[in-house]
């Protein structure tokens, strides 16, 4: 069975984690942690100094899961909520009141979690489209690499893609990248009216030229090969400030993004962290299939970005 690569060293991830620890623990509402892996990741992220978890859900069930797994909940705050739906609503209310500074998905469905965050009466809703960004330490690449959106937006149009880019650019700024290079991925590097993804890519680049997307250098459409490989781009005669050196890859849809994410982890040996952005606080949205290391790294990423925003 293929498993994510776990034996490689990840110096960039180690650096991110060290930076996050120096920022202090982030108070995080852990929503419905009623399954062992979800609860375990939150507790280990606490032990590593990234978060101060507030467990939101049915207290009896949370304690039962902890007891069966031999986990100690001494000193942890548990906010009672009858079920997953109620836990999501209660966690959003806590965040809206400033009692927690981020939310972390436990064992509820993603739709339940995001639905509570983006509903019209949510105190966390903003005028930005919510989107997900993966941050990778990929051994085959020369610096951290971000990928968006491989989780939330299924088939975004141009307006949604502009917000997806803006969210990722904001994250890059929080991580100290003043002018991130953004590659807009498509099947080919030329604009083809038969391929809407190439039209969107070209439009996003022109939006950046006109200041509608600020703080980054965009190029696209770019195939994945000529986005990440300068040799590939040169072979095709592409002259680009982004080709071979992107900080951010923007995919055309969830199908492409999810496949690329899993390829980087399972075949490329990458370690990753991920956040949902576009709400007023970061959201740690992990999958049940994610490793404990990915869940903890996502907590570190949230702690670091939130600390940066507090200082601005």
Secondary structure, DSSP 8 states (H G I E B T S, - for coil): ------SS--HHHHHHHHHHHHT--EEEEEET--SHHHHHHHHHHHHTTSEEEEEEE-HHHHHHHHHHHT---TT-EEEE-SSHHHHHHHHHHHHHTTS-SEEEE-SS-HHHHHHHHHSTT-TT--SS--EEEEEEE-TTSSS-EEEE-SSS-SS--HHHHHHHHHHHHHHHHHTT-TTEEEEEE-SSSS--TT-HHHHHHHHHHHHHHTTSS-SEEEEEEE-HHHHH-HHHHHHTT---SSTT--SEEE-SSHHHHHHHHHHHHHTT--EEEEEEESSSSEEE---TTS-HHHHHHHHHHHHHHHHHHHH-
